[in-house]
Amino acid sequence: MKQKEIDQLVRLLRKLKEQRQPGKRLPFPVWAELAWLVTLPAVEVIISQTGKDFLLTKRNDHRWHGWHLPGGFMIAGESLEETCQRIGRWELKIEVSLKKFIDIFVWPDHPYAQVVSLICLCQSPQKPKAGRFFTRIPSRLFPHHEEFIKKFLKSK
């Protein structure tokens, strides 16, 4: 990059930072371009009713068709608990609370960013509006989520 381009990019990034509000997402096209430049924290939410089961949701989009753990990227300024709560509300339409941090996973091959996942056990008194509880790991599961589930089951 030429110095003029660097200066312009820095000005635009500062402008973006000044306009952001805590907990507000970046515009997706900006996020998508930055996602490969920095490591992003993600949160994988495991909800269990019995300690031996786990909730999975169906995903059908251009990146994945099959089961996966509810999860998402942390928004700048969010705590781990707040991210879990947002994921619960967004994906499951329930309130959740963080019960236990299980593990951290550095993705060698995430499909759209450089990612470090924080695997969390959450609980909710409500019944999720989406997903299904499993006691066995299904065959069509998002990459590495089987590892996350196995760590949860061993953490008891």
BAVO-821414 format. One record per residue: residue number from 1; x, y negated, z of N, C-alpha, C in turn; residue in three letters. Coordinates in Angstrom, 3 decimals, m for minus. Each point is the difference from the previous one (the first is absolute). Layout:
N
NUM	X	Y	Z	X	Y	Z	X	Y	Z	ALA
...
***
This chain:
156
1	0.835	1.181	0.000	m0.835	m1.181	0.000	0.879	m1.244	0.000	MET
2	m0.454	m0.996	m0.679	0.696	m1.280	m0.010	m0.406	m0.778	1.254	LYS
3	0.849	m0.934	0.390	m0.256	m0.767	1.218	m1.354	m0.713	m0.046	GLN
4	m0.371	m0.508	m1.142	m1.286	m0.690	m0.147	m1.154	0.968	0.283	LYS
5	0.118	1.238	m0.473	m1.041	1.008	0.241	m0.054	0.383	1.476	GLU
6	1.168	0.119	0.614	0.058	0.322	1.432	m0.680	m1.100	0.807	ILE
7	0.331	m1.240	m0.303	m0.606	m1.128	0.712	m1.516	m0.009	m0.175	ASP
8	m0.455	0.261	m1.211	m1.445	0.016	m0.276	m0.688	1.126	0.786	GLN
9	0.615	1.177	0.011	m0.572	1.129	0.730	m0.063	m0.306	1.497	LEU
10	1.055	m0.560	0.543	0.021	m0.346	1.425	m1.107	m1.002	0.315	VAL
11	m0.186	m1.018	m0.845	m1.073	m0.979	0.216	m1.367	0.673	m0.002	ARG
12	m0.221	0.913	m0.953	m1.291	0.685	m0.078	m0.226	0.905	1.207	LEU
13	1.031	0.696	0.446	m0.142	0.869	1.173	m0.260	m0.827	1.258	LEU
14	0.657	m1.129	0.134	m0.258	m0.878	1.154	m1.433	m0.521	m0.035	ARG
15	m0.466	m0.361	m1.179	m1.376	m0.482	m0.148	m0.983	1.093	0.404	LYS
16	0.262	1.218	m0.434	m0.852	1.132	0.352	m0.009	0.206	1.511	LEU
17	1.175	m0.067	0.618	0.109	0.190	1.448	m0.762	m1.095	0.752	LYS
18	0.094	m1.235	m0.444	m0.680	m1.113	0.657	m1.524	0.123	m0.100	GLU
19	m0.492	0.589	m1.088	m1.444	0.103	m0.223	m0.619	1.224	0.660	GLN
20	0.824	0.930	0.414	m0.533	1.230	0.587	m0.493	m0.223	1.404	ARG
21	m0.987	0.785	0.363	m0.528	0.007	1.352	0.331	1.345	0.618	GLN
22	0.223	0.056	1.318	0.313	1.290	0.636	m1.055	1.054	m0.332	PRO
23	0.467	1.176	m0.365	m0.903	1.105	m0.306	m0.591	m0.027	m1.395	GLY
24	0.304	m1.019	m0.792	m0.558	m0.083	m1.353	0.947	0.673	m0.992	LYS
25	m0.565	0.742	m0.911	0.795	0.720	m0.985	0.567	m0.929	m1.066	ARG
26	1.146	0.411	m0.528	0.553	m0.690	m1.166	m0.884	0.275	m1.206	LEU
27	m0.029	m0.899	m0.969	m0.681	0.345	m1.256	0.639	1.270	m0.574	PRO
28	m0.826	0.939	m0.452	0.524	1.301	m0.406	1.130	m0.070	m1.024	PHE
29	m0.089	m0.812	m1.065	1.112	m0.025	m0.969	1.332	m0.417	0.637	PRO
30	m0.055	m0.894	0.986	1.215	m0.414	0.700	0.506	1.162	0.852	VAL
31	m0.913	0.621	0.745	0.376	1.143	0.847	0.636	1.107	m0.844	TRP
32	m0.605	0.305	m1.146	0.495	1.089	m0.855	1.419	m0.260	m0.490	ALA
33	0.325	m1.237	m0.286	1.357	m0.321	m0.447	1.001	0.019	1.152	GLU
34	m0.430	m0.427	1.173	0.897	m0.015	1.161	0.188	1.392	0.617	LEU
35	m0.957	0.892	m0.227	m0.007	1.316	0.660	1.256	0.818	m0.275	ALA
36	0.655	m0.233	m1.095	1.226	0.752	m0.308	1.260	m0.728	0.441	TRP
37	m0.145	m1.215	0.508	1.166	m0.777	0.399	0.309	0.109	1.484	LEU
38	m1.007	0.315	0.793	0.174	0.122	1.449	m0.684	1.283	0.461	VAL
39	0.438	0.519	1.121	m0.648	1.177	0.567	m1.259	m0.450	0.725	THR
40	m1.102	0.672	m0.290	m1.294	m0.373	0.572	m0.442	1.008	1.064	LEU
41	m0.492	m0.486	1.132	m0.542	0.918	0.994	m1.445	0.368	m0.346	PRO
42	m0.288	1.272	0.107	m1.357	0.504	m0.190	m0.396	0.752	1.268	ALA
43	m1.292	0.143	0.191	m0.509	0.728	1.164	m0.904	1.117	m0.499	VAL
44	0.263	1.201	0.457	m0.814	1.173	m0.310	m0.801	0.311	1.257	GLU
45	m1.321	0.007	m0.125	m0.887	0.168	1.151	m0.524	1.436	0.039	VAL
46	0.309	0.682	1.079	m0.520	1.349	0.219	m1.063	m0.100	1.089	ILE
47	m1.191	0.448	m0.333	m1.096	0.038	0.966	m0.361	1.459	0.214	ILE
48	m0.066	0.381	1.269	m0.317	1.379	0.350	m1.097	0.010	1.058	SER
49	m0.898	0.973	m0.118	m1.047	0.168	1.010	0.428	0.997	1.069	GLN
50	0.806	0.983	m0.406	0.341	1.107	0.897	1.492	0.125	0.295	THR
51	0.825	m0.720	m0.728	1.449	0.172	0.122	0.532	1.043	m0.958	GLY
52	m0.909	0.740	m0.621	0.394	1.024	m0.979	m0.583	m0.286	m1.376	LYS
53	m0.819	m1.042	m0.075	m0.579	m0.381	m1.288	0.507	m1.390	m0.379	ASP
54	m0.244	m0.401	m1.225	0.470	m1.291	m0.493	m0.931	m0.460	m1.110	PHE
55	m0.186	m1.296	m0.059	m0.890	m0.597	m0.986	0.769	m0.350	m1.268	LEU
56	m0.548	0.419	m1.125	0.537	m0.378	m1.307	m1.109	m0.663	m0.798	LEU
57	0.384	m0.905	m0.875	m0.972	m0.638	m0.881	0.352	0.315	m1.441	THR
58	m1.002	m0.034	m0.837	0.161	0.263	m1.430	0.429	m1.286	m0.681	LYS
59	0.909	0.124	m0.901	0.454	m1.152	m0.771	m0.052	0.355	m1.475	ARG
60	m0.579	m0.880	m0.784	m0.075	0.201	m1.447	0.257	m1.336	m0.687	ASN
61	1.258	m0.244	m0.300	0.358	m1.216	m0.718	1.108	0.319	m0.994	ASP
62	0.547	m1.017	m0.621	1.007	0.241	m1.027	1.317	0.533	0.559	HIS
63	0.175	m0.025	1.313	1.247	0.491	0.597	m0.134	1.380	0.653	ARG
64	m1.235	0.360	0.408	m0.146	1.288	0.701	m1.445	0.479	m0.064	TRP
65	m0.147	1.324	m0.185	m1.297	0.676	0.057	0.154	1.153	0.982	HIS
66	m0.600	m0.134	1.157	0.074	1.062	0.992	m0.104	m0.560	1.404	GLY
67	0.380	0.814	0.977	m0.090	m0.358	1.408	1.219	m0.793	0.447	TRP
68	m0.210	m0.826	1.010	1.115	m0.733	0.603	m0.400	m0.469	1.392	HIS
69	1.000	m0.319	0.790	m0.252	m0.611	1.311	m0.388	m1.453	m0.214	LEU
70	m0.908	m0.515	0.792	m0.257	m1.440	m0.072	1.294	m0.750	0.320	PRO
71	0.226	m1.073	m0.670	1.216	m0.761	0.254	0.079	m1.235	m0.860	GLY
72	1.026	m0.774	0.255	0.205	m1.204	m0.777	1.234	m0.746	0.462	GLY
73	0.322	m1.028	m0.728	1.173	m0.806	0.310	m0.326	m1.012	1.096	PHE
74	0.995	m0.249	0.841	m0.149	m1.033	1.021	0.015	m1.359	m0.687	MET
75	m0.783	m0.905	0.517	m0.002	m1.373	m0.472	0.918	m0.792	0.922	ILE
76	0.774	m0.905	m0.572	0.916	m0.814	0.806	m0.755	m0.619	1.170	ALA
77	0.563	0.148	1.185	m0.606	m0.565	1.200	m0.904	0.955	0.753	GLY
78	m0.312	1.149	m0.588	m0.862	0.988	0.672	0.820	0.874	0.934	GLU
79	m0.612	0.399	1.102	0.602	1.003	0.877	m0.377	1.386	m0.532	SER
80	0.630	1.017	0.534	m0.334	1.372	m0.381	m1.460	0.297	0.330	LEU
81	m0.438	m0.406	1.176	m1.398	0.203	0.411	m0.962	m0.709	m0.956	GLU
82	0.318	m1.239	m0.369	m0.864	m0.750	m0.919	m0.073	0.656	m1.376	GLU
83	1.116	0.543	m0.460	m0.012	0.692	m1.292	m0.883	1.234	0.075	THR
84	0.129	0.772	1.066	m0.859	1.183	0.173	m1.473	m0.408	0.013	CYS
85	m0.314	m1.062	0.710	m1.392	m0.467	0.085	m0.517	m0.427	m1.373	GLN
86	0.819	m0.723	m0.760	m0.419	m0.441	m1.339	m0.235	1.199	m0.913	ARG
87	0.878	0.990	0.064	m0.160	1.207	m0.817	m1.275	0.729	0.387	ILE
88	m0.268	0.109	1.306	m1.233	0.644	0.460	m1.238	m0.704	m0.535	GLY
89	0.005	m1.313	0.091	m1.159	m0.771	m0.500	m0.110	0.101	m1.515	ARG
90	1.102	m0.130	m0.712	m0.008	m0.053	m1.462	m0.313	1.367	m0.624	TRP
91	0.713	1.033	0.435	m0.138	1.305	m0.649	m1.088	0.879	0.600	GLU
92	m0.245	m0.145	1.307	m0.899	0.928	0.684	m1.259	m0.658	0.544	LEU
93	m0.025	m1.319	0.006	m1.146	m0.782	0.501	m0.254	0.264	1.486	LYS
94	1.099	0.173	0.761	m0.086	0.221	1.442	1.070	m0.819	0.711	ILE
95	m0.182	m0.159	1.296	1.021	m0.618	0.840	0.904	1.113	0.527	GLU
96	1.295	m0.211	m0.083	0.953	0.983	0.518	0.958	m0.696	0.963	VAL
97	0.605	0.804	0.849	1.054	m0.515	0.874	1.205	0.931	m0.102	SER
98	1.159	m0.594	0.082	1.252	0.750	m0.067	0.178	0.782	1.288	LEU
99	0.160	1.312	m0.135	0.186	0.854	1.175	1.475	0.360	0.191	LYS
100	0.672	0.296	m1.135	1.373	0.491	0.102	0.735	m0.237	m1.310	LYS
101	1.241	m0.467	0.096	0.887	m0.075	m1.160	0.650	1.366	m0.130	PHE
102	m0.091	0.613	m1.176	0.500	1.361	m0.181	1.404	0.046	m0.587	ILE
103	0.216	m0.735	m1.104	1.289	0.110	m0.679	0.131	m1.110	m1.042	ASP
104	1.167	m0.079	m0.557	0.282	m0.921	m1.093	0.515	0.829	m1.179	ILE
105	m0.364	m0.410	m1.198	0.395	0.743	m1.192	0.458	m0.989	m1.067	PHE
106	1.223	0.209	m0.502	0.523	m0.825	m1.089	m0.256	0.739	m1.306	VAL
107	m0.833	m0.606	m0.834	m0.376	0.632	m1.264	1.163	m0.023	m0.985	TRP
108	0.385	1.155	m0.539	1.024	0.004	m1.046	m0.599	m0.263	m1.384	PRO
109	m1.335	0.065	m0.093	m0.633	0.025	m1.330	m1.410	m0.585	0.005	ASP
110	m0.244	m1.030	0.793	m1.352	m0.573	0.032	m0.354	m0.498	m1.397	HIS
111	m1.244	0.191	m0.433	m0.345	m0.325	m1.384	m0.024	m1.485	m0.366	PRO
112	m0.080	m0.914	0.977	m0.050	m1.400	m0.414	0.675	m0.984	0.934	TYR
113	0.894	0.458	0.834	0.764	m0.923	0.848	1.091	0.773	0.727	ALA
114	0.925	m0.748	0.626	0.943	0.601	0.930	m0.680	m0.052	1.357	GLN
115	m0.281	1.162	0.590	m0.905	0.050	1.145	0.594	0.760	1.178	VAL
116	m0.271	m0.532	1.182	0.234	0.693	1.261	m1.367	0.151	0.646	VAL
117	m0.436	1.242	0.207	m1.318	0.249	0.591	0.119	0.247	1.494	SER
118	m0.894	m0.650	0.741	m0.144	0.215	1.432	m1.227	0.884	0.183	LEU
119	0.214	1.191	0.529	m1.082	0.974	0.124	m0.601	m0.143	1.403	ILE
120	m1.305	m0.274	0.020	m0.672	m0.321	1.256	m1.214	0.891	0.227	CYS
121	m0.179	0.388	1.248	m1.220	0.683	0.414	m0.932	m1.062	0.556	LEU
122	m1.202	m0.041	m0.534	m1.003	m0.972	0.442	m1.245	0.741	0.456	CYS
123	m0.812	m0.692	0.774	m1.262	0.592	0.441	m1.133	m0.974	m0.230	GLN
124	m1.183	0.555	m0.079	m1.192	m0.822	m0.169	m1.184	0.722	0.617	SER
125	m0.862	m0.749	0.686	m1.220	0.606	0.511	m1.059	0.142	m1.098	PRO
126	0.247	m0.602	m1.155	m0.963	0.002	m1.097	0.310	1.107	m1.008	GLN
127	m1.012	0.386	m0.742	0.180	0.981	m1.066	0.414	m0.739	m1.276	LYS
128	1.098	0.411	m0.630	0.430	m0.667	m1.229	m1.066	0.072	m1.096	PRO
129	m0.116	m1.075	m0.752	m0.967	m0.062	m1.106	0.567	0.633	m1.269	LYS
130	1.281	0.306	0.020	0.653	0.609	m1.159	0.908	1.118	0.491	ALA
131	0.248	0.953	m0.875	0.956	1.056	0.313	m0.612	1.247	0.597	GLY
132	0.883	0.924	0.297	m0.391	1.303	0.525	1.108	0.499	0.926	ARG
133	m0.403	0.670	1.083	0.981	0.587	0.911	0.408	1.372	m0.503	PHE
134	1.293	0.276	0.067	0.577	1.268	m0.428	0.743	0.635	1.160	PHE
135	0.086	1.325	m0.020	0.882	0.713	0.926	1.122	0.690	m0.765	THR
136	m0.138	0.049	m1.314	1.050	0.521	m0.877	0.337	m1.059	m1.040	ARG
137	1.234	m0.031	m0.397	0.456	m1.005	m0.963	m0.474	0.399	m1.394	ILE
138	m0.766	m0.880	m0.668	m0.489	0.329	m1.345	1.126	m0.036	m1.027	PRO
139	m0.246	0.611	m1.142	1.048	0.103	m1.018	0.263	m1.313	m0.729	SER
140	m1.002	m0.800	m0.227	0.175	m1.246	m0.762	0.119	m1.171	0.973	ARG
141	1.216	m0.167	0.562	0.251	m1.008	1.016	1.083	m0.956	m0.487	LEU
142	m0.176	m1.284	0.283	0.955	m1.034	m0.413	1.409	0.397	0.444	PHE
143	1.021	m0.280	m0.831	1.369	0.406	0.338	0.417	m0.428	1.411	PRO
144	0.628	0.911	0.708	0.560	m0.161	1.341	m1.039	m0.054	1.119	HIS
145	m1.281	m0.120	m0.312	m0.999	m0.034	1.069	m0.059	1.336	0.737	HIS
146	0.321	1.096	m0.671	0.071	1.294	0.685	1.055	m0.054	1.104	GLU
147	1.148	m0.622	m0.286	1.047	m0.136	1.016	m0.502	m0.819	1.188	GLU
148	m0.749	m1.066	m0.272	m0.523	m0.852	1.065	m0.962	0.792	0.890	PHE
149	m0.866	0.787	m0.632	m0.982	0.789	0.748	0.704	1.051	0.850	ILE
150	1.000	0.658	m0.552	0.747	1.016	0.757	0.693	m0.620	1.213	LYS
151	0.538	m1.201	m0.162	0.635	m0.682	1.148	m1.036	m0.311	1.074	LYS
152	m1.186	m0.431	m0.428	m1.086	m0.257	0.949	m0.347	1.274	0.752	PHE
153	m0.184	1.101	m0.715	m0.415	1.253	0.636	1.074	0.504	0.959	LEU
154	1.272	m0.242	m0.291	1.091	0.416	0.890	0.176	m0.943	1.186	LYS
155	m0.511	m1.214	m0.096	0.199	m1.004	1.052	m0.880	0.203	1.220	SER
156	m0.857	0.983	m0.019	m0.938	0.239	1.118	0.710	0.466	1.223	LYS
***
